[in-house]
Amino acid sequence: MEEKKLYPFRFLPLEDSFAWGRDCFKVADLGYRDTVVADGWLAANTLSEVMDTYMDRVVGDHVFASYGRLFPVQLKRIVCEGRMPLRVHPDDEIASQRYDSLGREKIWYIAKAAADARLCLGWSRNIDASELIGGIRSGGIEALVNMVPVKAGDCFRIKPGLVHGAVGSLEIVEVSESSALDFCVYPWGQPLGEEEFDPAFSVVDALDFIDYGAYAAPEAPASGSEGMKFLADLPQFTVRKMDLRDPLHITGGDHNSYAVYHCLYGKAMVKVGLLEYKLEAGDTLLMPAEVDDFILAPLAQTTSVLEIMTEYKPEMDAYINPDAEEKLEDDE
């Protein structure tokens, strides 16, 4: 019997509310947070269940060889209306060795920002662990934090070890590795939500991987073709911002990867054969690797989407999936 071909997935969002704002997971395969397919013949299945069954058909051969049945990225929208707790995450190597997990390499794209909005990114000067602990105990940590004014359209890479948070009224699109490893550094005296941080992940456990140097803004990644800009080009994932002016014919090509499309503003349509999937601002669509030929078109004069995928690169870390090297060798 011929297998049914996979189709673009919409997911039911999962929202958590906190003292400072809320998180809304658009795509997640975290166990405790696992988005559910909204429609089609796989409706009511979680992303992890889809991955368990369809594996490389969802993510592509090379991605599956590195990550196995774990979908490699997550996407959420963060709405901050106060002071988001300062947090930090480890890299893949530390996360794998200590927690049998991926790290939490991430980017923050600013979708909306009031005039008072700021990100907390690292330190305003070089400090050390003892000064950090002293600031936490005394409540004087704010004097150490580097505050960066932001506006809609700004994008920041949040590297492992970088203490970060947000202050004011703003909305952030977060793309990160599929991991729950955020360690709370300082909650600003607010109660922590039960789903916000694992109590086992404390600042004490993070002291040896926090970056204590003064924050230095990284160079912006090179732009792509007209109307397209790389926001991140990492081994774990790439993110492109696409300002859609005309329909794009997208084929699998050499990347052999899933693609996630998140509409920032305007309206767009994905057309697969005779089927059409509309995207309005805030909507997200996961294109399985098996769906490797489709049209992405704007439906409004000003339309912009994020495209997220994991492209095959030789430096992708084999330890993410212990069987990766063996599988690749067997395929040769």
Steps between C-alpha positions, in 0.01 A plus 500: 500500500633842405604715799321828555728793432555741787355848478567844659430493874326767703525458877273602785692760704590431864502805728649551846433816704747643749527804727692690230310387187450180305656239270312359203654187348434477126718196426634287785620144564601524867302226671348733760410736215409319178292677235207312344421486128188711440352350185532242222522123539763532774287740709523445879846341472780676683817603319694232690251234386535617140880485534486150654304372202625696200855588609716603202191565289436798730850642543711353216771235495794708624304670777362165618851351501610773742191545718312172479131517597531841669374790292808728510352848557222673685325829431307715741375856537584670827288791623678702770310757706740557786831341599576159355730302735865496399594162359787311339550175310792262429646395167440161339809338649423591862131423453579157356755406766302618803134482401480267198339785309562750224628841596286808445662704223232757417414820320257773606322696229317809628149496351362793702658742745382800701726799550611369840590151377847369575681169490736393777803360315804402703691744716586868468860418600715200585392333823564166672293233672541648848380841383199337334405313817548818703270689264235229524511498881497879537251569223758718327531284190326761282810719519697218335257416220547639150171657382442531124213716361313312226248564225289281275715323242811466719646151534749362750686172527485374860815293526553233766629660820346841427277613787188653346149624565261781407354809665199706395229431246610293201429188299779258402508215251741242641656229286714256694625147520246250630596520866358610836839597641451855623654570841352782710769752597281767663117527518488870603314402818207351307344158559608246237242309301501123546560443128757779459813341647588152622589542871798270438657765272629769738749781452753303706499227233561763231790687661767316302348568156375859543689753287630765743649728236356838400239456226620569148237516227580240231530588135175467306488194270531569129179566310375262234337596174269800464221490757666221698731531799672234709430563868688187606724257313599241758571125492186447708265707281476783250246782513419724205267799498319509167320814384262352245430705191431226245417130522799272566530148362681301770647156439695267729830558323805390694399600855277191550335658803164589647410871485297700753328817378384761751309803372626820664255736332275513197349184350651214303392178334676168459374300203576128473348362184132596515503558878541848649604593854459861610728671752403818684719696741605269783414177314752217459524213252740204505592366157627141531808415294281266297302801376783626281318694229262787581419867440536768769313814398402831664130584538561853625718779367729495803567143610798360688566147625775320686634179345668256740676179400797282591722476196756224474848619589803273552567656842162391643588339831474123494465477878149647472397153383749230608402286201554781248853410390415132469187572296684730266772241447239232430342721236827534308 
